[in-house]
Amino acid sequence: MSSAAACMHTIFSEGEAVFICYAHADNQSKDPKRRWLDRLLEFLQPLVRQNCLRTWSDEDIKIGDEWHERIRTQLEVSRAILLLISPAFLASDYIATSELPVLLKNASDAGATIVPLIISPCLYEEARFRYPDPKLGPDLLRLSSIQSANPPSRTLIEMSEGEQNRVLLLVARRLLEIALPLDSEASLKDRGAIRQLQDDRGIRVAMKADTARSTDAIRKVLAGCYKRSLFTRTHAQLSLDAMFDSISNCRKLVESETPEVSDPELAQMLADVLGALDGIERIHTFSKPSEPIDVNKIDQLKLQALRNLRLLSRLTNIVYAIPDSRLTEEVFFSKEDADKPPTIE
């Protein structure tokens, strides 16, 4: 089977799409480098062409379509939702009252992944939205509780063009990761197909860190994420608050160190780790007090993160004792204990 056919078979399915939510003002600049939707779509186009992803924005609405219903329908079926955050985005009444309530409910009910990308300085950390009813709720979400592709202190317009491209590349890879299954064998095979597709586009995949800075960044991640909170099976004996707080610090470390890694293969693995930790964060964010937390899903995401950390350890020759496809049975009741190294037999 060709690599393109493998990608089409294992990743793409009809009805699943990436919905891009943005303010029109952020794609109307005379400077093409400031037309953010266009720049993002340029990065995604190789994956769209090979049927690995399908994107949808309001630019896909045809003359005569009921545009409001088309948008709501796409929001309800999209597997990933990308938010291009800016002052214009946060100021849009339509986004706040029509799009965000639907996408937040979809994320809560159907597990759709929300990926904020912060274009310019704005009230991202202060913004709160009610859903499913934009006025009555009853649920309330602080937008910054969802892990963004770039931190609010490093918005796209404050970066060089090269830095912007690297963030857009990580977003494209994150969206592709969302489409992959979580089981280890299929996931690794699919990644192999994707890497071959990248080779077909002339992107040479390196299997070693090509700079000391890359290796140093990975060493920091491996040391900083070597915690019981990540290595231990989630069950009732744990302090869940301590676990989530500890894993959140690991996620912040991965996010801060990923831009330091220039090797595309290693950067992709870090993005995969970040995607898994984001998934745990989403479960925490959208969990309701009246309902039990999905511990099996959390453990599945932990194993996904550990698989990639183990690969990073092997490729960079950094010693890192990681259990093979299992979690430990340790218990902890405090943040201090959750941050301690795991006991690996």
C-alpha positions in Angstrom: 0.0 0.0 0.0 1.4 3.4 -0.9 2.0 5.9 1.9 -0.7 8.2 0.7 -3.2 5.3 0.6 -2.1 4.3 4.2 -2.8 7.9 5.4 -6.2 8.0 3.6 -7.2 4.6 5.1 -6.2 5.1 8.7 -6.8 8.8 9.4 -9.4 10.3 7.2 -13.1 9.6 7.5 -16.0 11.4 6.0 -17.8 13.8 8.4 -14.7 14.5 10.5 -13.1 17.9 9.9 -11.1 20.7 11.4 -13.3 23.7 11.9 -11.5 27.0 11.9 -13.1 29.8 13.9 -11.7 33.2 13.2 -12.6 36.9 12.8 -12.8 38.2 9.2 -10.6 41.2 10.2 -7.7 38.8 10.8 -7.7 37.7 7.2 -8.2 40.9 5.4 -4.8 42.7 5.7 -3.1 44.0 2.5 0.0 42.3 3.8 -0.3 38.5 3.0 1.8 37.7 6.0 -0.9 39.1 8.2 -3.7 37.1 6.6 -3.7 34.4 9.2 -6.3 32.1 7.9 -4.6 32.0 4.5 -1.2 31.3 6.1 -2.6 28.5 8.2 -4.4 26.8 5.3 -1.2 26.9 3.3 0.4 24.8 6.0 -2.5 22.4 6.1 -2.9 22.0 2.3 -0.4 19.1 1.9 -2.5 17.1 4.4 -5.8 18.1 2.9 -4.5 17.1 -0.6 -3.6 13.7 0.7 -6.9 13.3 2.5 -5.3 13.3 5.9 -7.4 16.2 7.1 -10.5 18.1 5.9 -10.7 21.8 6.9 -13.9 23.9 7.0 -14.4 27.7 7.6 -17.2 30.0 6.5 -15.2 30.6 3.3 -16.6 27.2 2.2 -20.2 28.4 2.3 -21.7 28.6 -1.2 -24.1 31.1 -2.6 -27.6 30.2 -1.6 -26.6 28.1 1.5 -28.2 28.8 4.8 -25.0 30.0 6.2 -26.0 29.9 9.9 -27.1 26.3 9.7 -24.1 25.3 7.7 -21.8 26.7 10.4 -23.7 25.0 13.2 -23.7 21.7 11.4 -20.0 21.8 10.8 -19.3 22.8 14.4 -21.3 19.8 15.6 -19.5 17.2 13.5 -15.9 18.6 13.6 -13.3 16.5 15.4 -11.0 19.4 16.0 -11.8 23.1 16.3 -9.1 25.7 15.8 -9.6 29.2 17.3 -7.6 32.1 15.9 -7.7 34.4 18.9 -7.3 38.1 18.6 -9.1 41.3 19.9 -11.4 41.1 16.8 -12.2 37.4 17.7 -13.1 38.2 21.3 -15.1 41.3 20.2 -17.3 39.3 17.8 -20.8 38.9 19.1 -21.5 36.2 16.5 -18.6 34.1 17.7 -19.4 34.6 21.4 -23.2 33.9 21.1 -23.4 31.5 18.1 -20.2 29.6 17.5 -18.5 29.2 20.9 -21.5 27.8 22.7 -21.9 25.1 20.1 -18.2 24.2 19.9 -17.8 24.1 23.7 -20.8 21.8 24.0 -19.4 19.6 21.2 -16.1 19.4 23.1 -17.8 18.5 26.3 -20.3 16.0 24.9 -18.4 14.5 21.9 -14.8 15.0 22.8 -13.9 17.4 20.0 -10.5 19.0 20.6 -10.2 22.8 20.8 -6.9 24.3 19.8 -6.5 28.1 20.5 -3.9 29.9 18.4 -3.2 33.4 19.8 -2.6 35.9 17.0 -2.2 39.1 18.9 -2.3 40.5 22.5 -5.8 40.4 23.8 -7.9 39.6 26.9 -7.4 35.8 26.3 -6.8 35.0 29.9 -9.8 37.0 31.1 -12.3 35.9 28.5 -15.1 33.6 29.8 -18.0 32.1 27.9 -21.3 30.5 28.9 -22.6 27.4 27.2 -24.7 25.8 25.8 -26.8 28.9 26.3 -24.6 32.0 25.8 -26.6 33.9 28.5 -27.9 31.3 30.9 -25.2 28.6 30.6 -25.4 26.9 33.0 -21.7 26.0 32.3 -19.0 28.6 32.3 -15.6 28.2 30.7 -12.5 30.4 31.0 -10.9 30.3 27.5 -7.4 30.2 28.8 -8.1 27.0 30.7 -7.7 25.3 27.3 -4.1 24.8 26.3 -3.2 27.1 23.5 -0.7 26.4 20.7 1.4 29.4 21.8 1.4 31.2 25.2 -0.3 34.6 25.5 3.1 36.2 26.1 4.3 35.0 22.6 1.6 35.9 20.2 2.1 35.5 16.4 2.4 39.2 15.6 5.2 39.5 18.1 7.3 36.8 16.5 9.6 36.8 13.5 8.3 35.2 10.4 10.4 32.1 11.0 9.0 31.7 14.5 5.5 32.2 13.2 6.1 29.4 10.6 7.3 27.1 13.3 4.2 27.6 15.4 1.9 27.1 12.4 3.9 23.9 11.6 3.3 22.6 15.2 -0.4 23.4 14.9 -0.6 21.5 11.6 1.1 18.5 13.3 -1.1 18.8 16.4 -4.3 18.7 14.2 -2.9 15.6 12.5 -2.2 14.0 15.8 -5.8 14.5 16.8 -6.9 12.4 13.8 -4.7 9.4 14.8 -5.9 6.5 16.9 -4.4 6.1 20.4 -3.5 2.4 20.3 0.2 2.1 20.2 0.7 -0.1 17.2 -1.7 1.7 14.8 -0.5 5.0 16.0 3.2 4.2 15.4 2.3 2.8 11.9 0.3 5.9 11.0 3.1 8.1 12.1 5.5 6.1 9.9 3.2 6.8 6.9 3.0 10.5 7.8 6.8 10.7 8.0 7.0 9.1 4.6 4.5 11.7 3.3 6.7 14.4 4.7 9.6 12.9 2.9 7.6 13.0 -0.3 7.2 16.7 0.1 11.0 17.1 0.4 11.1 17.3 4.2 14.0 15.2 5.4 13.2 13.5 8.7 16.2 13.4 11.0 16.4 10.8 13.7 19.0 12.5 15.9 19.1 15.9 17.7 21.0 18.2 15.3 21.9 20.8 17.9 23.0 20.8 21.5 20.0 23.1 22.3 17.6 20.5 21.0 19.1 17.8 23.2 19.2 20.1 26.2 15.5 21.0 25.8 14.5 17.3 25.6 16.7 16.5 28.7 14.8 19.2 30.6 11.4 17.7 29.5 12.4 14.2 30.5 13.6 15.3 33.9 10.7 17.7 34.5 8.0 15.1 33.6 9.5 12.2 35.5 6.7 12.3 38.1 4.4 9.8 39.8 1.4 11.9 38.6 2.2 10.8 35.0 3.4 7.3 35.6 0.7 6.1 38.0 -2.6 4.6 37.1 -5.5 6.9 37.9 -7.8 5.5 40.6 -9.8 6.6 43.6 -6.9 6.4 46.0 -5.1 9.3 44.3 -5.5 12.9 45.0 -6.9 14.0 41.6 -6.2 17.7 42.2 -2.6 16.9 43.0 -2.4 14.8 39.9 -3.9 17.4 37.6 -1.7 20.2 39.0 1.5 18.1 38.6 0.7 17.1 35.1 -0.2 20.7 34.2 3.3 21.8 35.2 4.7 19.1 33.0 2.6 20.3 30.1 3.8 23.9 30.6 7.4 22.6 30.5 6.8 20.7 27.2 5.2 23.8 25.7 8.0 26.1 26.7 10.8 23.8 25.5 9.3 22.6 22.2 10.3 25.8 20.2 13.9 25.1 21.2 13.9 21.8 19.3 14.9 22.2 15.6 14.8 18.6 14.6 11.4 18.0 13.0 11.1 14.4 14.2 11.8 15.2 17.8 9.6 18.3 17.7 6.8 16.1 16.4 7.2 13.7 19.3 7.1 16.6 21.8 4.0 17.8 20.1 2.5 14.3 20.5 3.3 14.5 24.2 1.7 17.9 24.5 -1.4 16.6 22.7 -1.8 13.8 25.2 -1.3 16.2 28.2 -3.8 18.6 26.6 -6.3 15.8 26.4 -5.9 15.2 30.2 -6.3 18.9 30.8 -9.5 18.9 28.7 -11.0 16.1 30.7 -10.2 18.1 33.9 -11.6 21.3 32.4 -14.9 19.8 31.2 -15.5 17.4 34.0 -18.7 18.0 36.0 -18.9 17.4 39.8 -21.9 15.2 39.4 -20.2 12.8 37.0 -17.2 10.5 37.5 -14.0 11.4 35.7 -13.1 9.1 32.8 -10.0 7.5 34.4 -9.5 5.0 31.6 -9.2 7.8 29.1 -6.8 9.6 31.3 -4.6 6.5 31.6 -4.7 6.0 27.8 -3.5 9.5 27.4 -0.7 9.0 30.0 0.5 6.0 28.0 0.4 8.0 24.8 2.7 10.6 26.4 5.0 8.0 27.9 5.4 6.2 24.6 6.7 9.4 23.0 8.9 10.2 26.0 10.4 6.8 25.7 11.1 7.3 22.0 12.7 10.7 22.7 14.9 9.1 25.3 16.1 6.4 22.8 16.7 8.8 19.9 18.7 11.2 22.0 20.5 8.6 24.1 19.3 10.2 27.3 18.8 7.5 30.1 15.1 7.6 31.1 13.5 4.6 32.9 10.0 4.3 31.5 7.7 1.3 32.0 6.8 -0.5 28.8 3.1 -0.1 28.1 1.9 -0.1 31.7 1.4 2.4 34.6 2.6 1.9 38.2 0.2 1.3 41.1 1.6 4.0 43.5 -0.6 6.2 45.4 -0.2 9.9 46.5 -2.2 12.4 48.5 -0.3 15.6 47.9 1.2 17.7 45.2 4.6 17.0 46.7 4.2 13.3 46.5 2.7 13.6 42.9 5.9 15.4 41.8 8.2 12.7 43.2 9.9 10.3 40.7 8.0 7.1 40.2 9.2 3.8 41.5 10.1 1.6 38.5 10.5 -2.1 39.2 
